[in-house]
Amino acid sequence: MDELEKHLQNYVDYLRTKNYSVRTITGFFSEINFFFNWLKTKNIYQLSGIKPDIMQDFQAYLSRAQSQRTGKNYSPATQARKLGGISVFFQYLVKTDILLSNPARNIQLPKEQKIIKWNLISLYNIKKILLSIDLSNPLFYRNRAMIEILYTTGMRASELCNLKISDIDYQNNYIRINSGKGNADRIVPACGRALDFTRNYIENHRKNYLKNHSGDFIFLTWRGKKFNKQMLGEIIKFHTSEALIEKKISPHCFRVTAATHMLKNGADVRYIQQMLGHKKIDTTIHYLKLEKSELKRVHASSHPRETLKKQGKNE
């Protein structure tokens, strides 16, 4: 038994005295043994040879290595588990005065990229949600106006909550969004039907909830307070479940759905970018999860070389 194997065996015995489960001990043993086998390919057989730069090399190796079981690259979560288990082993060696310091102390564990999947709402279900709202209830009339605005403009939930009466231009069918994300104001068009619902709510229902603290905000709670994103989320959840929509729908789903429906109906992606308030076109493309055919159409309609080709110019 060489030095590395001896320390690994001592670590396993230590874990047993701490009543770790067999599964946990087996997992630690497997990760550390994997690391030791890699060390031996670098002709390192003693703890003294494990320096911080060696750990960085091992991390780089993990980022491109493939699992023998699946034949695929290790995921960030698997890499983090392996590196984390090895670091804990080094902490044990420091605690037992075998090492002076942990050579993995400066390693930044990779993080799994968080992928958020927003449920798209079909046009059929959009209509179903809207028609299911009982307009004889004043609060539900307000809710209908909010959902209409969300879908027609694709604005953020926070932007809807901050919307003020002075932000709406009924004559030209525009809504001004003040200090949206990144403090970037923008003007977005809104369909007349959505604005009609909003104006009717303001003229006939909003006054019933006005309080001294209400200010100029359009959408108010029954206590006269400005809406927040959590309240809006609960309203969306209520009305989508009332319409028997099985998917989990949030206010943000209306934003993504509005943009996606416009794209599929022929809107230029750069217009959608402006409407959504994105600073970079890449954000919009990633946001909409464009398919290859849609990307090709966007490229053909916006790239300078494609434009020249259509004009028959060779430059």
N, C-alpha and C positions, 0 to 999 in steps of 0.2 A: 504494500500500500504506500503510494507516494504522499508527499506532504499535503497536496490539495485534497486528495481523497480522505486523508486522516481528519482534516478540519471539517470536511463535509459530514463525515460520520459522527463527529462530536456534536455538530450542529443538529443533526437528526436526533441524537440521544437527548439533547437539551430540549428540543421541541416535544419529545415524548414526556419528559418530566413536567412540562407545562400543560399536559393533557390536550394537545392539539389533536384533531381528528386524523385518522389514517389518510384520508383524502387530501387534507391540507399538507401533511408532511410529505406525501408522495409528490404533490405539486411543487413544493419548494425544492425537493431533491431533484426532480426532473429539470427545473429551470436552471439550477446551479450547475448540475452535471452537464447540461447543454453548453453553458458558458465555459466550463473547464475543458470540455472537448475542443472548443474553439481556441482556447488559450494554447493547447498543445500543438495546434497547427501553426502557432506563432513561436513554438519552442519555448513556451513559458510554463514552468513546472513548479514554481514556488510563488508564495504570496508577495514576496519582495519585488517580483517582476510586474505586479499589477499596479500601474500608475494611472493617473487621470487621463493621460493621452491614450492609453490602452482601452480604457472604458469608452472613450469617444470613438475609437476605431471599431469597437464592438457594436456600439449603437449604429454606426454607419453601416456595418455589416447586416445588422438586423433589418434595417430599412430596405435592403434590396434582396435579402435572403428569401427563400421559398420553403414552405412547409413540405416535409416529405410525405405527409399524410394527404394533403389536398393539392399540392403542386402549385399553390397560389402564394403570393407575397403575404407576409405577416401583416395583419391589420394593425393600425395604431394602438388599439386596445391590447392586442397580444404582445406587441413590442413593449408597451408600458408595464404589462404584467411580468414579463421576463426581467426587465430592468429593475422594476420595483422589488421583486423577490431577491435579486442579487444584492441590491442596496441594503435590504434588511439583514441579509447574511453578513455583510460587511459591518453593519452596526453591531451585530452580535460579537464579531471579532474585536471590534474596538472596545466594547463593554467588558470583554474578558481579557483585555490587555495584550491581545495577540497582534493587533494593528494599532498604530498611533492615530490614524485618521482613515476616514471612509473614502476610497478612491472614486466612488461614484457620487460623491456629495454634490458635485456641480452639474450632474446630468439632468437635463430637462426632459421629463417624461413626455412622450408624444401624446397628443390629445385626439380623441376620435372626433372627426368633423361632424358637427351636428347638422343633420339633414332634416329640414322642416318640410313636410308635405302638406300643402294647403288643399283642402277639398274643393274642387271646382263644382259650381252649381250649374246645372243645365238650364237652358232658357225655359224649358217646360217647368222646372222646379222653381225658377225665379217667379214665373207667373203664378204658380201654385201657392207660393209663400205670400205674395202680395194679395191675392184674392181671398186668402183664408183669414185675413185680418178684419175683424169686426169694426167697421168705421163708425158705428153708432156709439162706441165707447170713446170719449174724448182722448184718453190716454193712448188708446190703440191707434187713433187717427194720427197722433204725434209719432207713434212708432212707425206707421206706414210712411210718413213723410221722411223719417230718418233713413229707412231702408231704401226708399226711392233715391234719396240723395247719395247714399253710399254706392248704389249700383250705377247711377248715371254718371258719377264723377270719378269713381275709383279713389276717392280721398281716404286718408288714414282715419282710423277711429278717433285718434286724439284731435285731428283736424276738424272732424264733425262736431266733437264736443265743444271746441273753441269757436265754432262758427257764430257770427253775430249778424244781427238784422241788416246792418249797413254793408255787409259783405255780398249781398245778393243784388244783381242787376236784372230785374225782371224784364225790362225792355229789350235787352240784348241777349237774354238767357245765359248770363255768365255768373260765376261765383268766384269771388276773390278769397284765396286761402292765405291768410296772414301768418307769417313766421312758422311755416311748416317745418319739417325736419331739416336741420342744418340752417335754420333761420332764412330760408329761401321762400319769398312770397311768389305766388303764381296765380294766373287766371285760368280757370277751367270752364268749358261750356257745360251746360246742364240742359236736359230735355225739358220741354215746356210742361209736361205732365208732372214731373217731379217738383218743379217750381210751383205749379198750381197747388199741389198738396201742401207744400211748405207755406205758401202764402195763406191758404185757407186755415191752416193750423194757427199761424201767427194772428190772423184777424179774428178768429172765432173761438180759439181754445187757449192759447198761451196766456191771455190776460187773466184767466181763472187761477193761474199758479204764480202770478207775479208777486214777489216780495221785495222788500227794501234792498236785499242783498242779491237780487237776480241779475242786475245789470242788463247789458244788451245781448246776452247770449240767447240764441234762438230756442234751443231745446232745453227745457227745464223739467225737473222732477216734480212730482205733485207737491213737494215741499218748497218749490221755487228755487232749488239749487241747480247749478250747472251740472250736466252729465259728466261722468268719468268713464273710462274705458271698461271698467268692471261692470258698471251698471248697464252699459250698452251691450256688453257681452251676454248678460243675463236676459236682456230683451230679445236679442237675436236667437238665443238658445230656446226661449219660450215659443217664439213664433215659428221657428223652423220645426220644432217638435209638434206644434199644433198642426202644421201642414203635412205631418207624417214623413218628414225627410229623414232618412235613416242615417245619413252622414253627419258627422260632428261639424257643425257650421259655426264659424266665428265671424266677427265683423270684417276681419282681414280677408276672409274668403270672398266677400263681395268685391273687394278691391282687385284681387287676382282674377276673379271671374270677369269683371268688367273689362279689364285689359285683354284677357284672353279672347273674349267674344269679339272685341274690336279688331284684334289681330286677324282672327279667322274670317272676319267680314271685309278684310282688305285694307285696314288702317296701317299706315306706315309706322314702323317700330319707333322711329324718332319722334313722331307725334305722341305715341304712347309714353315714351320716356318723359316728355315735357309734361304730359297730363299727370303722370304719377309723381313727378317731382324728383326724378332720379338725376344725379349729376353726371353719371357715366352710362353710356349705352350698354356696357358690359353687364351692369347691374340689371338692366331691363331684360336683356337676353337670358341671363341666368334665372331671373325672377319668373319669367314666363315659361322656362324650360322648353325653349323652341325646338321643334323637330327639324331634321336635316332639310326637309323640303321647304319649311318656313324660313330657315336660315338662308337657303339658296335664293328665295324670293326677296328677302331683305337685302342680300348682297347685290342682286341684280338691279334692284331699284335705287340703291344708295351709293354703291361704290363708284368712284370717278372713272375707273377703267371700263366698267360695264356701261356707264352712260356714254362714253366716247364710242364704244362699239355699236351702241344703238344708233348713234348719229352718223355712223359710217366714217368716223375719223380715225386716222392712224397717226398717233402722236407718241 
